[in-house]
Amino acid sequence: MKFDGTRRYIATDDLKVAVNAAITLARPLLIKGEPGTGKTGLALEVADALSVPIIEWHIKSTTKAHQGLYEYDAVSRLRDSQLGDERVHDIKNYIKRGKLWDAFEMDVRPVLLIDEIDKADIEFPNDLLQELDRMEFFVYETGETIRAKNRPIIIITSNNEKELPDAFLRRCFFHYIKFPDTQTMRQIVDVHFPGLKGHLISEALRVFYDLREIPGLKKKPSTSELLDWLKLLLNEDIDPAVLRETDNRKVIPPLAGALLKNEQDVHMFERISFMTRRKSGQ
């Protein structure tokens, strides 16, 4: 198995190396990077490129590690016993398989995405150490051990909202997705908008990267937001010349709500643009 990117996903050489290293080592691939840099999309494209199934486990603040293994519904069993339901005689009827169990049962080697692991409690990663290492877990209610038929390709994403435990990090292959440079971003744009006019791309990218360079910006616009903005520019048939506007009364680029997501950043951009143009005599 080797990942070389896909037609829909522009993977840099270092990202390809990281994916293939994790596959070779049979270790989870821990992916970090700014929101919108394609961390979740990577898992989908790896599965597509390797023609294997994907199982997605999207983590929330309330998610517990055992939910990835299984959950036992004792309340339903008690209710059914009171109603005289025959299902109560088989406890397996009240075991709900989790995403890891599904992955372990696959007849082919799947991709298992554990998305945004840093959203959960700090103990969440440590609670999965043994299962991810041994590729097995014990079901206490039925007395059976579930072992992986094929070791899944595990891709774990994190937005770096909290530090992950050292014991967990030691078991992962780590890669940080750097924010795309202009050349790579042009390739990404071309995948989503093939044949887009060169002048519009050039001006849009200039505005986009200028926005990202504003010091103190609360939320820098991401790749996905750039794509949304370009879609709106095309839909409104915005002339590239509009993006070169130098009138101080029109410092905010058109449809900037796709890029700037809070009032503090809008005010900061207006203030810096005004001061810059004032100094230049415009």
Buried (B, 14 or more C-beta within 10 A) or exposed (E): EEBEBBEEBBBBEEBBEBBBEBBEEEBBBBBBBBBBBBBBBBBBBBBBBBEBBBBBBEBEEEBBBBBBBBBBEEEBBEEBEEEEEEBBEEBEBBBEBBBBBBBBBBEEBBBBBBBBBBBBBEEBBBBBBEBBEEBEBEBEEBEEEBEBBBBBBBBBBBBEEEEBEEEBEEBBBBBBBEBBEEEBBBEBBEEEBEEBEEEBBBBBBEBBBEBBEBEEBEBBBBBBBBBBBBBBBBEEEBEBEBBEBEEEEEBBBBBBEBBBBEEEBBEBBBEBBBEEBEEEEE
